[in-house]
């Protein structure tokens, strides 16, 4: 791994983390499903699929997939929110959120891959 590789991951990671923070702060509600976290995880899944489907050069894959999408998406925050929803007695909402984020995330990554690979 070169300095440029690390730089691409860092630039993408910084951008993705900042965007995730602002989206989550703006959209997540205390009593509802965490819409901001849902949005960033689904958008990141789609983007990762597109990036790998496009077969971009390494530097671009590091920038957009490892860096940006890696920092934009958040597995730990999603699981923390799932536990909070569950502990607040909203078990049905927790299961719905779990299924929605995992099934949709995998589906969007696959669709993104198909879209990206159809470009060439």
The first five atom37 places (N, CA, C, CB, O) and aatype in JSON, in Angstrom:
{
  "aatype": [20, 20, 20, 20, 20, 20, 20, 20, 20, 20, 20, 20, 20, 20, 20, 20, 20, 20, 20, 20, 20, 20, 20, 20, 20, 20, 20, 20, 20, 20, 20, 20, 20, 20, 20, 20, 20, 20, 20, 20, 20, 20, 20, 20, 20, 20, 20, 20, 20, 20, 20, 20, 20, 20, 20, 20, 20, 20, 20, 20, 20, 20, 20, 20, 20, 20, 20, 20, 20, 20, 20, 20, 20, 20, 20, 20, 20, 20, 20, 20, 20, 20, 20, 20, 20, 20, 20, 20, 20, 20, 20, 20, 20, 20, 20, 20, 20, 20, 20, 20, 20, 20, 20, 20, 20, 20, 20, 20, 20, 20, 20, 20, 20, 20, 20, 20, 20, 20, 20, 20],
  "atom_mask": [
    [1, 1, 1, 1, 1],
    [1, 1, 1, 1, 1],
    [1, 1, 1, 1, 1],
    [1, 1, 1, 1, 1],
    [1, 1, 1, 1, 1],
    [1, 1, 1, 1, 1],
    [1, 1, 1, 1, 1],
    [1, 1, 1, 1, 1],
    [1, 1, 1, 1, 1],
    [1, 1, 1, 1, 1],
    [1, 1, 1, 1, 1],
    [1, 1, 1, 1, 1],
    [1, 1, 1, 1, 1],
    [1, 1, 1, 1, 1],
    [1, 1, 1, 1, 1],
    [1, 1, 1, 1, 1],
    [1, 1, 1, 1, 1],
    [1, 1, 1, 1, 1],
    [1, 1, 1, 1, 1],
    [1, 1, 1, 1, 1],
    [1, 1, 1, 1, 1],
    [1, 1, 1, 1, 1],
    [1, 1, 1, 1, 1],
    [1, 1, 1, 1, 1],
    [1, 1, 1, 1, 1],
    [1, 1, 1, 1, 1],
    [1, 1, 1, 1, 1],
    [1, 1, 1, 1, 1],
    [1, 1, 1, 1, 1],
    [1, 1, 1, 1, 1],
    [1, 1, 1, 1, 1],
    [1, 1, 1, 1, 1],
    [1, 1, 1, 1, 1],
    [1, 1, 1, 1, 1],
    [1, 1, 1, 1, 1],
    [1, 1, 1, 1, 1],
    [1, 1, 1, 1, 1],
    [1, 1, 1, 1, 1],
    [1, 1, 1, 1, 1],
    [1, 1, 1, 1, 1],
    [1, 1, 1, 1, 1],
    [1, 1, 1, 1, 1],
    [1, 1, 1, 1, 1],
    [1, 1, 1, 1, 1],
    [1, 1, 1, 1, 1],
    [1, 1, 1, 1, 1],
    [1, 1, 1, 1, 1],
    [1, 1, 1, 1, 1],
    [1, 1, 1, 1, 1],
    [1, 1, 1, 1, 1],
    [1, 1, 1, 1, 1],
    [1, 1, 1, 1, 1],
    [1, 1, 1, 1, 1],
    [1, 1, 1, 1, 1],
    [1, 1, 1, 1, 1],
    [1, 1, 1, 1, 1],
    [1, 1, 1, 1, 1],
    [1, 1, 1, 1, 1],
    [1, 1, 1, 1, 1],
    [1, 1, 1, 1, 1],
    [1, 1, 1, 1, 1],
    [1, 1, 1, 1, 1],
    [1, 1, 1, 1, 1],
    [1, 1, 1, 1, 1],
    [1, 1, 1, 1, 1],
    [1, 1, 1, 1, 1],
    [1, 1, 1, 1, 1],
    [1, 1, 1, 1, 1],
    [1, 1, 1, 1, 1],
    [1, 1, 1, 1, 1],
    [1, 1, 1, 1, 1],
    [1, 1, 1, 1, 1],
    [1, 1, 1, 1, 1],
    [1, 1, 1, 1, 1],
    [1, 1, 1, 1, 1],
    [1, 1, 1, 1, 1],
    [1, 1, 1, 1, 1],
    [1, 1, 1, 1, 1],
    [1, 1, 1, 1, 1],
    [1, 1, 1, 1, 1],
    [1, 1, 1, 1, 1],
    [1, 1, 1, 1, 1],
    [1, 1, 1, 1, 1],
    [1, 1, 1, 1, 1],
    [1, 1, 1, 1, 1],
    [1, 1, 1, 1, 1],
    [1, 1, 1, 1, 1],
    [1, 1, 1, 1, 1],
    [1, 1, 1, 1, 1],
    [1, 1, 1, 1, 1],
    [1, 1, 1, 1, 1],
    [1, 1, 1, 1, 1],
    [1, 1, 1, 1, 1],
    [1, 1, 1, 1, 1],
    [1, 1, 1, 1, 1],
    [1, 1, 1, 1, 1],
    [1, 1, 1, 1, 1],
    [1, 1, 1, 1, 1],
    [1, 1, 1, 1, 1],
    [1, 1, 1, 1, 1],
    [1, 1, 1, 1, 1],
    [1, 1, 1, 1, 1],
    [1, 1, 1, 1, 1],
    [1, 1, 1, 1, 1],
    [1, 1, 1, 1, 1],
    [1, 1, 1, 1, 1],
    [1, 1, 1, 1, 1],
    [1, 1, 1, 1, 1],
    [1, 1, 1, 1, 1],
    [1, 1, 1, 1, 1],
    [1, 1, 1, 1, 1],
    [1, 1, 1, 1, 1],
    [1, 1, 1, 1, 1],
    [1, 1, 1, 1, 1],
    [1, 1, 1, 1, 1],
    [1, 1, 1, 1, 1],
    [1, 1, 1, 1, 1],
    [1, 1, 1, 1, 1],
    [1, 1, 1, 1, 1],
    [1, 1, 1, 1, 1]
  ],
  "atom_positions": [
    [[0.85, -1.17, 0.0], [0.0, 0.0, 0.0], [0.9, 1.24, 0.0], [-0.97, -0.01, 1.22], [1.83, 1.34, 0.8]],
    [[0.61, 2.15, -0.9], [1.43, 3.35, -1.05], [0.82, 4.52, -0.29], [1.59, 3.7, -2.54], [-0.29, 4.43, 0.23]],
    [[1.58, 5.6, -0.24], [1.08, 6.82, 0.39], [-0.16, 7.33, -0.33], [2.18, 7.89, 0.4], [-1.11, 7.79, 0.31]],
    [[-0.16, 7.26, -1.66], [-1.31, 7.72, -2.44], [-2.54, 6.87, -2.12], [-1.0, 7.65, -3.96], [-3.65, 7.4, -2.03]],
    [[-2.37, 5.56, -1.95], [-3.49, 4.69, -1.56], [-4.09, 5.16, -0.23], [-3.02, 3.22, -1.46], [-5.3, 5.3, -0.1]],
    [[-3.22, 5.39, 0.74], [-3.68, 5.84, 2.05], [-4.35, 7.21, 1.97], [-2.52, 5.89, 3.04], [-5.34, 7.47, 2.65]],
    [[-3.8, 8.07, 1.14], [-4.37, 9.4, 0.95], [-5.78, 9.31, 0.36], [-3.47, 10.25, 0.05], [-6.68, 10.03, 0.8]],
    [[-5.97, 8.45, -0.62], [-7.3, 8.27, -1.23], [-8.31, 7.77, -0.19], [-7.22, 7.29, -2.42], [-9.43, 8.26, -0.13]],
    [[-7.9, 6.79, 0.6], [-8.79, 6.27, 1.65], [-9.11, 7.38, 2.66], [-8.14, 5.06, 2.37], [-10.26, 7.52, 3.08]],
    [[-8.1, 8.15, 3.03], [-8.3, 9.23, 4.0], [-9.21, 10.33, 3.5], [-6.98, 9.82, 4.37], [-10.09, 10.79, 4.24]],
    [[-9.02, 10.76, 2.27], [-9.88, 11.81, 1.69], [-11.32, 11.31, 1.6], [-9.36, 12.23, 0.29], [-12.25, 12.01, 1.98]],
    [[-11.49, 10.11, 1.08], [-12.83, 9.54, 0.98], [-13.45, 9.33, 2.35], [-12.8, 8.23, 0.23], [-14.63, 9.63, 2.55]],
    [[-12.67, 8.82, 3.28], [-13.16, 8.56, 4.63], [-13.59, 9.83, 5.35], [-12.12, 7.86, 5.44], [-14.63, 9.85, 6.0]],
    [[-12.79, 10.88, 5.23], [-13.15, 12.16, 5.85], [-14.47, 12.67, 5.3], [-12.03, 13.21, 5.63], [-15.36, 13.06, 6.05]],
    [[-14.59, 12.65, 3.99], [-15.81, 13.16, 3.34], [-17.03, 12.32, 3.73], [-15.65, 13.15, 1.81], [-18.08, 12.88, 4.06]],
    [[-16.9, 11.01, 3.7], [-18.01, 10.14, 4.05], [-18.45, 10.3, 5.49], [-17.64, 8.71, 3.79], [-19.65, 10.31, 5.78]],
    [[-17.49, 10.43, 6.4], [-17.82, 10.57, 7.82], [-18.54, 11.89, 8.1], [-16.55, 10.49, 8.67], [-19.5, 11.92, 8.87]],
    [[-18.08, 12.96, 7.48], [-18.72, 14.27, 7.69], [-20.14, 14.26, 7.14], [-17.89, 15.39, 7.01], [-21.06, 14.75, 7.79]],
    [[-20.32, 13.71, 5.95], [-21.66, 13.65, 5.36], [-22.58, 12.78, 6.21], [-21.59, 13.1, 3.91], [-23.74, 13.14, 6.42]],
    [[-22.08, 11.64, 6.7], [-22.9, 10.78, 7.56], [-23.34, 11.52, 8.82], [-22.13, 9.5, 7.95], [-24.49, 11.43, 9.22]],
    [[-22.43, 12.25, 9.43], [-22.75, 12.99, 10.65], [-23.89, 13.97, 10.4], [-21.52, 13.73, 11.17], [-24.85, 14.01, 11.17]],
    [[-23.79, 14.75, 9.33], [-24.81, 15.76, 9.06], [-26.15, 15.13, 8.69], [-24.35, 16.68, 7.95], [-27.2, 15.61, 9.12]],
    [[-26.14, 14.08, 7.9], [-27.39, 13.41, 7.52], [-28.05, 12.8, 8.75], [-27.14, 12.33, 6.45], [-29.26, 12.95, 8.94]],
    [[-27.29, 12.11, 9.57], [-27.85, 11.49, 10.77], [-28.37, 12.54, 11.75], [-26.81, 10.61, 11.46], [-29.44, 12.38, 12.33]],
    [[-27.62, 13.62, 11.93], [-28.05, 14.67, 12.85], [-29.34, 15.33, 12.37], [-26.95, 15.73, 12.99], [-30.18, 15.7, 13.19]],
    [[-29.5, 15.46, 11.08], [-30.68, 16.12, 10.52], [-31.9, 15.2, 10.47], [-30.37, 16.63, 9.13], [-33.02, 15.65, 10.71]],
    [[-31.7, 13.92, 10.16], [-32.83, 13.04, 9.86], [-33.23, 12.08, 10.97], [-32.51, 12.26, 8.66], [-34.39, 11.65, 11.01]],
    [[-32.33, 11.73, 11.87], [-32.68, 10.74, 12.89], [-33.59, 11.36, 13.94], [-31.41, 10.18, 13.56], [-33.3, 12.43, 14.48]],
    [[-34.68, 10.68, 14.21], [-35.63, 11.12, 15.23], [-35.56, 10.19, 16.42], [-37.07, 11.19, 14.67], [-35.24, 9.01, 16.28]],
    [[-35.85, 10.72, 17.58], [-35.76, 9.94, 18.81], [-36.74, 8.77, 18.82], [-36.0, 10.83, 20.01], [-36.38, 7.68, 19.25]],
    [[-37.97, 8.98, 18.36], [-39.01, 7.97, 18.49], [-39.24, 7.14, 17.24], [-40.28, 8.61, 18.88], [-39.85, 6.07, 17.32]],
    [[-38.79, 7.59, 16.1], [-39.03, 6.86, 14.86], [-37.85, 5.98, 14.5], [-39.32, 7.83, 13.73], [-36.88, 5.86, 15.25]],
    [[-37.95, 5.38, 13.33], [-36.81, 4.63, 12.82], [-35.71, 5.61, 12.47], [-37.21, 3.76, 11.58], [-36.0, 6.71, 12.0]],
    [[-34.45, 5.25, 12.66], [-33.34, 6.15, 12.36], [-33.17, 6.32, 10.85], [-32.04, 5.61, 12.99], [-32.35, 5.64, 10.23]],
    [[-33.93, 7.23, 10.28], [-33.96, 7.41, 8.82], [-32.61, 7.84, 8.26], [-35.02, 8.44, 8.45], [-32.24, 7.43, 7.16]],
    [[-31.87, 8.64, 9.0], [-30.57, 9.09, 8.53], [-29.58, 7.94, 8.4], [-30.01, 10.14, 9.45], [-28.87, 7.83, 7.4]],
    [[-29.55, 7.09, 9.4], [-28.66, 5.93, 9.36], [-29.08, 4.97, 8.26], [-28.65, 5.21, 10.72], [-28.24, 4.41, 7.56]],
    [[-30.38, 4.8, 8.11], [-30.9, 3.95, 7.04], [-30.47, 4.49, 5.68], [-32.44, 3.85, 7.12], [-30.0, 3.74, 4.83]],
    [[-30.63, 5.8, 5.47], [-30.27, 6.42, 4.2], [-28.79, 6.26, 3.89], [-30.63, 7.9, 4.22], [-28.43, 5.87, 2.77]],
    [[-27.91, 6.56, 4.85], [-26.48, 6.48, 4.55], [-26.04, 5.04, 4.3], [-25.66, 7.08, 5.7], [-25.18, 4.79, 3.45]],
    [[-26.61, 4.09, 5.03], [-26.23, 2.69, 4.81], [-26.71, 2.18, 3.45], [-26.8, 1.8, 5.91], [-25.99, 1.46, 2.77]],
    [[-27.91, 2.56, 3.06], [-28.41, 2.12, 1.75], [-27.68, 2.82, 0.61], [-29.92, 2.38, 1.65], [-27.36, 2.19, -0.4]],
    [[-27.42, 4.11, 0.76], [-26.68, 4.84, -0.28], [-25.26, 4.28, -0.41], [-26.63, 6.35, 0.05], [-24.76, 4.13, -1.53]],
    [[-24.62, 3.99, 0.71], [-23.28, 3.41, 0.67], [-23.26, 2.04, 0.04], [-22.72, 3.34, 2.06], [-22.33, 1.7, -0.69]],
    [[-24.28, 1.23, 0.31], [-24.37, -0.1, -0.31], [-24.49, 0.02, -1.82], [-25.57, -0.88, 0.25], [-23.83, -0.71, -2.57]],
    [[-25.34, 0.93, -2.27], [-25.51, 1.15, -3.71], [-24.19, 1.62, -4.34], [-26.61, 2.19, -3.97], [-23.8, 1.13, -5.39]],
    [[-23.53, 2.57, -3.67], [-22.29, 3.11, -4.22], [-21.2, 2.04, -4.31], [-21.8, 4.27, -3.36], [-20.48, 1.98, -5.31]],
    [[-21.07, 1.21, -3.3], [-20.07, 0.15, -3.34], [-20.33, -0.79, -4.51], [-20.04, -0.64, -2.01], [-19.41, -1.21, -5.21]],
    [[-21.61, -1.12, -4.72], [-21.95, -1.97, -5.86], [-21.58, -1.34, -7.18], [-23.43, -2.29, -5.85], [-21.01, -2.0, -8.06]],
    [[-21.89, -0.06, -7.34], [-21.56, 0.65, -8.58], [-20.05, 0.69, -8.79], [-22.13, 2.09, -8.55], [-19.57, 0.42, -9.89]],
    [[-19.31, 1.02, -7.75], [-17.84, 1.12, -7.86], [-17.24, -0.2, -8.31], [-17.23, 1.55, -6.51], [-16.4, -0.23, -9.21]],
    [[-17.67, -1.3, -7.71], [-17.11, -2.59, -8.1], [-17.61, -3.03, -9.47], [-17.45, -3.65, -7.07], [-16.9, -3.72, -10.2]],
    [[-18.83, -2.65, -9.82], [-19.34, -2.96, -11.15], [-18.6, -2.22, -12.25], [-20.81, -2.65, -11.23], [-18.4, -2.75, -13.34]],
    [[-18.19, -0.99, -11.96], [-17.46, -0.19, -12.94], [-16.02, -0.67, -13.14], [-17.46, 1.26, -12.52], [-15.39, -0.33, -14.14]],
    [[-15.51, -1.44, -12.2], [-14.11, -1.89, -12.25], [-13.16, -0.7, -12.42], [-13.91, -2.89, -13.4], [-12.34, -0.66, -13.33]],
    [[-13.3, 0.26, -11.51], [-12.47, 1.46, -11.52], [-11.03, 1.12, -11.17], [-13.02, 2.5, -10.55], [-10.75, 0.06, -10.62]],
    [[-10.11, 2.03, -11.49], [-8.72, 1.82, -11.07], [-8.63, 1.78, -9.54], [-7.81, 2.94, -11.64], [-9.53, 2.25, -8.84]],
    [[-7.55, 1.22, -9.04], [-7.39, 1.02, -7.6], [-7.57, 2.31, -6.82], [-6.02, 0.45, -7.31], [-8.27, 2.32, -5.81]],
    [[-6.97, 3.41, -7.26], [-7.07, 4.66, -6.5], [-8.52, 5.1, -6.36], [-6.25, 5.77, -7.18], [-8.9, 5.59, -5.29]],
    [[-9.33, 4.93, -7.4], [-10.73, 5.34, -7.34], [-11.55, 4.4, -6.46], [-11.33, 5.39, -8.76], [-12.45, 4.83, -5.74]],
    [[-11.23, 3.11, -6.51], [-11.9, 2.15, -5.65], [-11.59, 2.45, -4.18], [-11.48, 0.71, -6.0], [-12.48, 2.38, -3.33]],
    [[-10.35, 2.77, -3.89], [-9.98, 3.12, -2.52], [-10.68, 4.4, -2.07], [-8.46, 3.29, -2.41], [-11.14, 4.49, -0.94]],
    [[-10.75, 5.39, -2.95], [-11.39, 6.66, -2.63], [-12.89, 6.48, -2.37], [-11.17, 7.66, -3.75], [-13.4, 6.92, -1.34]],
    [[-13.59, 5.84, -3.31], [-15.05, 5.79, -3.24], [-15.61, 4.62, -2.45], [-15.6, 5.73, -4.62], [-16.63, 4.77, -1.77]],
    [[-14.98, 3.45, -2.52], [-15.52, 2.27, -1.81], [-14.94, 2.18, -0.4], [-15.21, 0.97, -2.6], [-15.68, 2.24, 0.59]],
    [[-13.63, 2.03, -0.3], [-13.01, 1.86, 1.02], [-13.12, 3.12, 1.86], [-11.54, 1.46, 0.87], [-13.44, 3.06, 3.04]],
    [[-12.84, 4.27, 1.25], [-12.86, 5.52, 1.99], [-14.24, 6.09, 2.2], [-12.02, 6.53, 1.29], [-14.78, 6.05, 3.3]],
    [[-14.83, 6.62, 1.13], [-16.11, 7.33, 1.24], [-17.24, 6.43, 1.73], [-16.49, 7.93, -0.1], [-17.87, 6.73, 2.74]],
    [[-17.49, 5.33, 1.03], [-18.6, 4.46, 1.42], [-18.34, 3.77, 2.75], [-18.85, 3.41, 0.34], [-19.27, 3.56, 3.53]],
    [[-17.09, 3.43, 3.0], [-16.75, 2.81, 4.28], [-17.04, 3.71, 5.46], [-15.3, 2.42, 4.29], [-17.5, 3.25, 6.5]],
    [[-16.77, 5.01, 5.31], [-17.04, 5.95, 6.4], [-18.49, 6.43, 6.4], [-16.11, 7.14, 6.29], [-19.03, 6.75, 7.46]],
    [[-19.1, 6.47, 5.24], [-20.51, 6.89, 5.16], [-21.41, 5.88, 5.85], [-20.94, 7.06, 3.68], [-22.3, 6.26, 6.61]],
    [[-21.17, 4.61, 5.61], [-21.99, 3.56, 6.21], [-21.53, 3.3, 7.64], [-21.94, 2.26, 5.37], [-20.38, 3.57, 7.99]],
    [[-22.43, 2.76, 8.45], [-22.08, 2.55, 9.84], [-22.78, 1.33, 10.41], [-22.42, 3.77, 10.65], [-23.97, 1.36, 10.71]],
    [[-22.03, 0.28, 10.56], [-22.56, -0.96, 11.12], [-22.78, -0.82, 12.63], [-21.59, -2.13, 10.82], [-23.8, -1.28, 13.15]],
    [[-21.84, -0.2, 13.32], [-21.93, -0.1, 14.78], [-23.08, 0.81, 15.21], [-20.62, 0.41, 15.36], [-23.81, 0.46, 16.14]],
    [[-23.24, 1.95, 14.57], [-24.34, 2.85, 14.93], [-25.68, 2.19, 14.65], [-24.23, 4.17, 14.16], [-26.61, 2.31, 15.45]],
    [[-25.78, 1.51, 13.53], [-27.03, 0.82, 13.19], [-27.39, -0.2, 14.27], [-26.9, 0.12, 11.82], [-28.54, -0.28, 14.69]],
    [[-26.41, -0.98, 14.72], [-26.68, -1.98, 15.74], [-27.0, -1.35, 17.09], [-25.49, -2.92, 15.89], [-27.84, -1.86, 17.83]],
    [[-26.36, -0.24, 17.41], [-26.68, 0.48, 18.64], [-28.13, 0.97, 18.59], [-25.72, 1.68, 18.86], [-28.87, 0.84, 19.56]],
    [[-28.53, 1.52, 17.45], [-29.9, 2.0, 17.29], [-30.91, 0.85, 17.36], [-30.06, 2.75, 15.96], [-31.99, 1.0, 17.93]],
    [[-30.55, -0.28, 16.79], [-31.42, -1.47, 16.88], [-31.65, -1.86, 18.34], [-30.81, -2.65, 16.11], [-32.78, -2.14, 18.74]],
    [[-30.59, -1.87, 19.12], [-30.72, -2.22, 20.54], [-31.57, -1.21, 21.3], [-29.34, -2.32, 21.18], [-32.36, -1.59, 22.16]],
    [[-31.4, 0.07, 21.0], [-32.2, 1.1, 21.67], [-33.67, 0.94, 21.33], [-31.71, 2.51, 21.26], [-34.52, 1.01, 22.22]],
    [[-33.98, 0.73, 20.07], [-35.37, 0.52, 19.65], [-35.94, -0.7, 20.37], [-35.47, 0.34, 18.1], [-37.06, -0.66, 20.88]],
    [[-35.18, -1.78, 20.42], [-35.61, -3.02, 21.08], [-35.85, -2.79, 22.57], [-34.56, -4.14, 20.87], [-36.88, -3.19, 23.12]],
    [[-34.89, -2.13, 23.24], [-34.99, -1.88, 24.67], [-36.14, -0.95, 25.03], [-33.69, -1.31, 25.19], [-36.66, -1.0, 26.14]],
    [[-36.52, -0.09, 24.1], [-37.65, 0.82, 24.33], [-38.99, 0.13, 24.12], [-37.54, 2.03, 23.42], [-40.03, 0.78, 24.13]],
    [[-38.96, -1.18, 23.92], [-40.19, -1.94, 23.79], [-40.79, -1.94, 22.4], [-41.18, -1.42, 24.73], [-41.9, -2.44, 22.21]],
    [[-40.09, -1.4, 21.44], [-40.6, -1.37, 20.07], [-39.95, -2.49, 19.26], [-40.33, 0.02, 19.41], [-39.25, -2.25, 18.28]],
    [[-40.21, -3.7, 19.71], [-39.58, -4.87, 19.11], [-39.96, -5.05, 17.64], [-39.97, -6.12, 19.89], [-39.13, -5.45, 16.82]],
    [[-41.2, -4.77, 17.32], [-41.64, -4.88, 15.92], [-40.86, -3.91, 15.03], [-43.16, -4.61, 15.8], [-40.43, -4.27, 13.93]],
    [[-40.69, -2.67, 15.5], [-39.91, -1.69, 14.74], [-38.46, -2.11, 14.6], [-40.0, -0.31, 15.41], [-37.84, -1.89, 13.55]],
    [[-37.9, -2.72, 15.64], [-36.51, -3.17, 15.59], [-36.34, -4.27, 14.54], [-36.06, -3.69, 16.97], [-35.38, -4.25, 13.76]],
    [[-37.26, -5.21, 14.51], [-37.18, -6.29, 13.52], [-37.38, -5.73, 12.12], [-38.24, -7.39, 13.81], [-36.68, -6.12, 11.18]],
    [[-38.32, -4.81, 11.96], [-38.56, -4.17, 10.67], [-37.3, -3.45, 10.19], [-39.74, -3.19, 10.76], [-36.91, -3.59, 9.03]],
    [[-36.68, -2.68, 11.07], [-35.46, -1.94, 10.73], [-34.34, -2.9, 10.34], [-35.02, -1.06, 11.92], [-33.64, -2.67, 9.35]],
    [[-34.18, -3.96, 11.1], [-33.15, -4.96, 10.82], [-33.34, -5.58, 9.43], [-33.17, -6.06, 11.88], [-32.41, -5.64, 8.64]],
    [[-34.55, -6.02, 9.15], [-34.83, -6.63, 7.85], [-34.69, -5.62, 6.72], [-36.23, -7.23, 7.84], [-34.12, -5.93, 5.67]],
    [[-35.22, -4.43, 6.93], [-35.17, -3.39, 5.91], [-33.74, -3.04, 5.53], [-35.91, -2.14, 6.39], [-33.4, -2.95, 4.35]],
    [[-32.9, -2.83, 6.52], [-31.55, -2.37, 6.24], [-30.68, -3.48, 5.62], [-30.89, -1.86, 7.51], [-29.89, -3.21, 4.72]],
    [[-30.83, -4.7, 6.09], [-30.0, -5.78, 5.54], [-30.47, -6.23, 4.16], [-29.99, -6.96, 6.49], [-29.66, -6.34, 3.24]],
    [[-31.75, -6.48, 4.02], [-32.26, -6.93, 2.72], [-32.1, -5.85, 1.66], [-33.74, -7.34, 2.83], [-31.65, -6.12, 0.55]],
    [[-32.45, -4.62, 2.01], [-32.32, -3.52, 1.06], [-30.86, -3.23, 0.74], [-32.99, -2.25, 1.61], [-30.52, -2.96, -0.41]],
    [[-29.99, -3.29, 1.75], [-28.57, -3.03, 1.53], [-27.94, -4.02, 0.57], [-27.83, -3.06, 2.84], [-27.21, -3.64, -0.34]],
    [[-28.23, -5.29, 0.77], [-27.69, -6.32, -0.13], [-28.3, -6.16, -1.53], [-27.98, -7.74, 0.42], [-27.59, -6.27, -2.53]],
    [[-29.59, -5.89, -1.58], [-30.25, -5.7, -2.88], [-29.7, -4.5, -3.63], [-31.74, -5.54, -2.69], [-29.48, -4.58, -4.84]],
    [[-29.49, -3.39, -2.93], [-28.95, -2.19, -3.59], [-27.5, -2.39, -4.03], [-29.05, -0.99, -2.66], [-27.11, -1.9, -5.09]],
    [[-26.71, -3.09, -3.24], [-25.34, -3.38, -3.67], [-25.35, -4.2, -4.95], [-24.56, -4.13, -2.55], [-24.56, -3.95, -5.86]],
    [[-26.23, -5.18, -5.03], [-26.34, -6.01, -6.22], [-26.81, -5.19, -7.42], [-27.29, -7.18, -5.97], [-26.25, -5.3, -8.51]],
    [[-27.85, -4.37, -7.22], [-28.34, -3.52, -8.32], [-27.28, -2.52, -8.76], [-29.61, -2.77, -7.89], [-27.12, -2.25, -9.95]],
    [[-26.54, -1.96, -7.8], [-25.45, -1.05, -8.14], [-24.38, -1.73, -8.96], [-24.84, -0.47, -6.89], [-23.85, -1.16, -9.91]],
    [[-24.06, -2.97, -8.58], [-23.08, -3.74, -9.34], [-23.57, -3.98, -10.77], [-22.8, -5.08, -8.64], [-22.81, -3.81, -11.72]],
    [[-24.83, -4.36, -10.91], [-25.38, -4.58, -12.25], [-25.36, -3.3, -13.07], [-26.82, -5.12, -12.16], [-25.0, -3.32, -14.25]],
    [[-25.73, -2.19, -12.45], [-25.73, -0.9, -13.15], [-24.31, -0.51, -13.56], [-26.35, 0.2, -12.27], [-24.07, -0.1, -14.69]],
    [[-23.37, -0.64, -12.63], [-21.99, -0.29, -12.93], [-21.38, -1.17, -13.99], [-21.16, -0.37, -11.69], [-20.66, -0.68, -14.86]],
    [[-21.65, -2.46, -13.93], [-21.05, -3.37, -14.9], [-21.69, -3.26, -16.28], [-21.16, -4.8, -14.41], [-21.11, -3.72, -17.26]],
    [[-22.85, -2.66, -16.37], [-23.5, -2.5, -17.68], [-23.01, -1.27, -18.42], [-25.01, -2.42, -17.5], [-23.35, -1.08, -19.59]],
    [[-22.21, -0.43, -17.77], [-21.72, 0.79, -18.4], [-20.72, 0.47, -19.5], [-21.07, 1.71, -17.36], [-20.71, 1.14, -20.54]],
    [[-19.9, -0.53, -19.31], [-18.87, -0.85, -20.31], [-19.33, -1.91, -21.24], [-17.59, -1.3, -19.64], [-18.6, -2.31, -22.14]]
  ]
}
